[in-house]
Amino acid sequence: TITQELIETSVSPNPSKEIDEILDCAARIAQIDPQEREKLLPLLDELEHPSPFESRISMIHRQVRLTYAAVRERAAQTHCFKEELGPLLPLISLIPTGESLAERIQSLLQSEFIERKTFLALYEETQLLLAQTQENLADAILTEKVSSILEEMGYSLDAEEEKTWKPGQIVYLNSPYDGYSTMLKISEKRDVAIRLVRK
């Protein structure tokens, strides 16, 4: 019959060899993720009492191979994620506001597996903190630069004028010359231009 032909064509020519391959694959899964191997125990138990349909062995073999492929992919993905996060930990640890984030990175680096969603959320948060810190540092350097230039020109900045200078800002300061103001222009690239302009 057609059903019998289908069963015969799906039967492995050497069931004992296939069972050995299944057990070998299950052992490799156990090395990477013992919990995944535990999930396969009902299928592996079936091998001790083979079904009259040997095609069942082939189906178990396929399932175990798919599980092994998924576990290997997850382990490789976790390795890549840890390689991305590892070098960021010392940088984040130096940032005063990064203590909580550094603890979460440390925890993730010690975990056995890292899910993609968890990694992406943490990685994005890390990049935002690093970008913000870099921006704050650049602003602090700019403020120091502008204050230094103005002091060299003879301006003594009072508490109101001593402020954080930002890119894109144009500020007019009182000039020692009648009818003129000192224009301070900071470009988006943090270049500083100072000119005397008529009031």
C-alpha positions in Angstrom: 0.0 0.0 0.0 1.0 3.7 -0.4 1.1 4.2 3.4 3.5 1.2 3.8 5.7 2.5 1.0 5.9 5.9 2.8 6.8 4.3 6.1 9.5 2.2 4.4 11.0 5.1 2.6 11.3 7.2 5.8 12.9 4.3 7.7 16.6 4.8 8.3 18.7 2.0 6.7 20.5 1.6 10.0 18.4 2.4 13.0 21.1 1.5 15.6 23.5 4.0 13.9 20.8 6.6 13.9 20.1 6.0 17.7 23.9 6.4 18.3 23.8 9.7 16.5 20.8 10.9 18.5 22.5 10.0 21.8 25.7 11.7 20.7 23.8 14.8 19.7 21.9 14.8 23.0 25.3 14.6 24.9 26.5 17.6 23.0 23.3 19.5 23.9 23.9 18.6 27.6 27.4 20.1 27.5 26.0 23.4 26.2 22.6 23.6 27.9 21.6 20.8 30.3 18.1 22.2 30.6 17.4 21.7 26.9 18.6 18.1 27.2 16.1 17.6 30.0 13.3 18.7 27.7 14.4 16.0 25.3 14.2 13.2 27.9 10.7 12.0 26.8 11.9 11.6 23.2 15.1 9.9 24.4 13.1 7.5 26.6 11.2 6.4 23.5 14.5 5.1 22.1 14.6 2.5 24.8 11.3 1.1 23.7 11.3 1.6 19.9 8.0 2.1 18.2 7.0 -0.5 15.6 7.3 2.4 13.1 11.0 3.0 12.7 10.2 6.3 11.1 9.7 7.6 14.6 13.4 7.2 15.2 14.0 9.5 12.2 11.6 12.0 13.6 13.3 12.0 17.0 16.7 12.4 15.2 15.4 15.4 13.3 14.1 17.0 16.5 17.3 16.4 18.5 19.4 17.8 15.6 17.1 20.9 15.4 17.5 21.4 19.2 21.2 21.0 18.9 21.4 23.6 16.1 19.3 26.1 18.1 21.4 25.6 21.3 24.6 26.1 19.4 23.3 29.2 17.7 22.2 30.6 21.1 25.6 29.8 22.6 27.4 31.5 19.7 25.1 34.5 19.9 25.7 34.8 23.6 29.5 34.7 23.0 29.2 37.6 20.5 27.0 39.6 22.8 29.6 39.1 25.6 32.4 40.3 23.3 30.4 43.4 22.6 29.5 44.2 26.3 32.9 43.2 27.8 34.9 46.2 26.6 32.1 48.6 27.5 32.0 47.6 31.2 35.2 49.5 32.2 34.0 52.6 30.4 30.6 52.6 32.0 32.2 51.9 35.4 34.1 55.3 35.1 30.9 57.3 34.6 29.3 58.4 38.0 25.7 57.9 36.7 26.6 54.5 35.1 26.8 52.4 38.3 23.5 50.7 37.9 24.1 50.0 34.2 27.6 48.6 35.0 26.0 46.2 37.5 23.5 45.0 34.9 26.3 44.5 32.3 28.3 42.6 34.9 25.3 40.4 35.7 24.7 39.7 32.0 28.4 38.8 31.4 28.1 36.2 34.1 24.9 34.6 32.8 25.0 31.5 30.7 22.9 32.7 27.9 21.9 36.2 26.8 18.7 36.8 24.9 18.9 39.1 21.9 16.1 41.4 23.2 17.9 41.8 26.5 21.2 42.5 24.8 19.8 45.1 22.4 18.1 47.0 25.2 21.2 47.1 27.4 23.5 47.9 24.5 21.3 50.8 23.3 21.2 52.2 26.9 25.0 51.9 27.1 25.5 53.7 23.8 23.1 56.5 24.9 25.0 57.0 28.2 28.3 57.0 26.4 27.1 59.5 23.8 25.6 61.8 26.6 28.8 61.6 28.6 30.9 62.4 25.5 28.6 65.4 24.8 28.9 66.6 28.4 32.7 66.3 28.3 32.8 68.2 25.0 30.5 71.0 26.5 32.8 71.2 29.5 35.9 71.6 27.3 34.0 74.2 25.3 33.0 76.2 28.4 36.6 76.1 29.6 37.9 77.2 26.2 35.4 80.1 25.9 36.0 81.3 29.4 39.8 81.2 28.9 39.5 83.2 25.6 37.3 85.9 27.3 39.6 86.2 30.3 42.6 86.6 27.9 40.7 89.5 26.3 40.2 91.1 29.6 36.7 90.1 30.4 36.0 89.1 34.0 32.9 86.9 34.0 30.6 87.3 36.9 28.3 84.6 38.2 25.6 85.3 35.6 28.0 85.3 32.6 29.9 82.2 33.9 27.7 79.7 32.3 27.8 76.6 30.2 28.4 77.5 26.6 26.6 75.4 24.0 27.1 74.8 20.3 24.9 77.0 18.1 24.8 79.8 20.7 25.3 83.5 19.9 25.9 85.7 23.0 26.4 89.4 23.2 28.6 90.7 26.0 29.1 94.3 27.0 32.2 95.7 25.3 34.7 98.2 26.9 34.1 100.3 23.7 31.2 102.7 23.5 28.6 101.7 20.9 29.9 98.2 20.5 29.1 94.8 21.9 31.3 91.7 21.8 29.5 89.0 19.9 30.5 85.4 20.8 29.3 82.8 18.3 29.8 79.1 18.8 29.3 76.9 15.8 27.7 73.4 15.9 31.2 72.0 15.4 32.2 74.0 18.6 34.3 76.6 16.7 34.4 79.9 18.6 34.2 83.3 16.8 34.4 86.6 18.6 33.7 89.9 17.0 33.0 93.5 17.9 29.6 94.5 16.6 27.7 97.8 16.7 24.8 97.9 19.2 
